[in-house]
Amino acid sequence: MKPPRERTLPSGDGAGHYPDSDAATPIRAALALALGGALLLAGCGRDDVRPTPRGAAVVPTREWPATTPADPAAANAVLMRAISLVGTPYRYGGNTPDGGFDCSGLVNYVFRDMLDLRLPRTSRELAGFQGPKIEPQRLATADLVFFGSGTQVTHVGIYVGEGRFVHAPSTGGTVRLDHLDGSYWRRHYSGAKRVLQ
C-alpha cells in the first residue's frame, strides 16, 4: 500500500506538509501577486542571473587599461558612492540604501544621488539608453556594464576600474564588487554604455 501523497508548494514555506490544508490557497494568491509584480520589473531578481561566488578569487586574465573619463570629477563621485554602498542588502525592486537595492535600482540611486541624473529604471531600458557602446578595453569609471544571455539584458553594474564593477547581484546577497573576468560574468557580458559625456 502506498502512503498518501503530500501536496507541496514551490515556495518551500512548509504549507506542503499539511496535505489537506487550505493554507495553500492564500499562499498561491500571494505568489501570483508577487509574480505579477516581478514581471513589471526587468531582470535583476533571478538568482540564476547572478550567482554567489564560490570559493577562490578570480585571477584576471585580460589587461584593463585605464581610460580617462570625459568628466573625471563626476566619474569619481559615482565611483566613491557606488563603492560606499557595498554591503547594502539586495532587495528586488529596491532603490534606496535603507530599503536595499536591485541592480538597476542601485545604478539609478548612485547617478541620481551624486549627479542628479535621471536614468531609466530597468536594466533592459538602461541598455537601450542614449550613449555610445563601449568596448571592454575602453571602459572608464562610471560606465554601465550589462549582462544577459543572447540579446536579452538581465543585469547591470557600474564599472569602477581595473576590470571591476559594483552591482546588486541576487536575493539574499548584498551589493558587492566583482571582476569582469569572473567566469560567469565573462560568459554573460553583453556590453557597456557610457552615460557620462
N, C-alpha and C positions, 0 to 999 in steps of 0.2 A: 504494500500500500504506500503510495506517495504522500509525503507531507503536504499540507495545503500551501499553495503559493502565496508569498507575501507580495503586496503591491509596493513597489519602490518608486521614488521620485528622483529625477536627475539632480535635484538641488542638494541631496545628501543632508537634509536637515533633520533626519530622524523620524519624520512622519511615516515613512515607509515601513517602519517596524510595527505598525498597527494596521493589519491587513484590511479591516473593515471600517476603519475610521473615516469620517467625513472631513477630517482635517486637511486632506489633500485639496479640496475644492478652493478654499481661500488661498492656499499656497499657490495653486495653479493660476488663479486670478492675479495674484501679486507677481508671479513670474511673467505672465502675459503682459502686464503693465510695464514691468521692468524691461522686457524685450522690446516692446513698442518704443519706449523712451530711448533705449540703446540704439535703435535703428535711426533715430533722429540725429545722433552724433556719429561722425565717421571715424572708423578705426580707433586707435589709441586705447582700447579697452580689452582687446582679446589677449589672453595670456600666450597664445601660440605666436603672436606677433613679436613679443618682447620677452625672451626667456631670461630667467635669472642666471647669472654667470655660474658656471660650475668649476669650482676649484682654482686651478692655476691661472695666473695672469697671462694676458696676451702679449706675445712678443711682436712688436711692429715689424712688418716686412717691406714697407714702402717708405720712400723719402717723403717728408711732408714739408716742402719749402714754405717759408714764411712769406705770405703775401700781405703787403701793407693795405689796410682798408682805406677806402676813399675818405672816410671820416673817422680817423683813429680815436678821437675822444668819444664819439658815440659808440663805436665798436667796443671800446674799453668799458664803458658804462654797462653795456649789455653783458659783456664777459663777466664783470665783477658781480652783477646782480644774479646772473644765471648760476654762477658757482656758489654764491651765498645761499641759494635755495637747495643745494644738495642736502639730502636727508629729509626733506619735506615729504610727508606721506603721499602716496598715489591715491587719487580718488577719481573714478570715472566721471567725467563732466565737470571736474573741479577746476577752478581758475583763480584761487587765492592761496596765500601761504597758510592762513588759518584753516581753510577748508580742504586743502590738498589740491593736487593738480593731476590732470591727464596731460598727454603730450602737447596737444595744441593749446590747452589752457595755460600751460607753462610758457610757451612761446608768446602767446598773446599778453600774458601778465608782464613778462620781462620788457617787451618792447613798449607797452603802454605805460608801465611804471617809470621807466628810465627816459623814454624819448617822446612820450605822448603820441606814439604811432599806433594807429588802429589797424589791425590786420584781420583777415578772415578767420573764422572760428575753428574750422576743421582742418585736419592735415591735408585732405584732398583739395580743399579750397586754397589753402596756403600754397600747395604745389602749382596751382594754376594762376597764382597771383602774379601781378606785373613784376618785372625784374628779370635780368639775364640769368640763364642757366650757367652753372659754373662747373668746370672740370675739376676732379678731385685734387689735382696738383696745383690748382689756382685758388683753393679755398682760403678765405680770410676770416678772421674773427667776426662773429655775428652773422655769418651766412647760415641759412637754414639747410639742414641735410634731411633727406627723405628716404624712407624705406617702404618696401612692399613686395608684392610678387607680380610678375608680368607688368602690366601697365597700371595696376591699381596701387595707389599710395595709401598706406595704412598707419604710418608713423612719421613723426618729425622730431628733430632735435636742433639744438643751437651749437654750431661749431665754435670751439674755443681755442683752437690752435694745436699744432703738433699731432694732428690726426685724432684729436679727442673731441667729444661732444657731450653736452649736458642734455638730459632728457628725462621724462617721467615714463618709466617703462611698463609697469604692469601692476595689476591688482595685488595687494599685499606687499608691494615694494615701496621704494622711496625714489625721489628724484636722485639721479646718480650721474657720474661721469664714466663714459665708456670710450673705447677706442674703435675707430672705423675699421681697423684691421682685425677686430674680433671675428671669429669665423661666421657667426650668424649675421653680424652687421655687414660684413663684406659681401656675403651671398645675397643679401636682401637690399643692398644700397640701390636706390633708384634715381639719385641725382641730387642737385643742390641749387638753391636760388639765392641771389643777393638782393636783399631788400634795402640795404643802406647804400645810397648812391652819392 
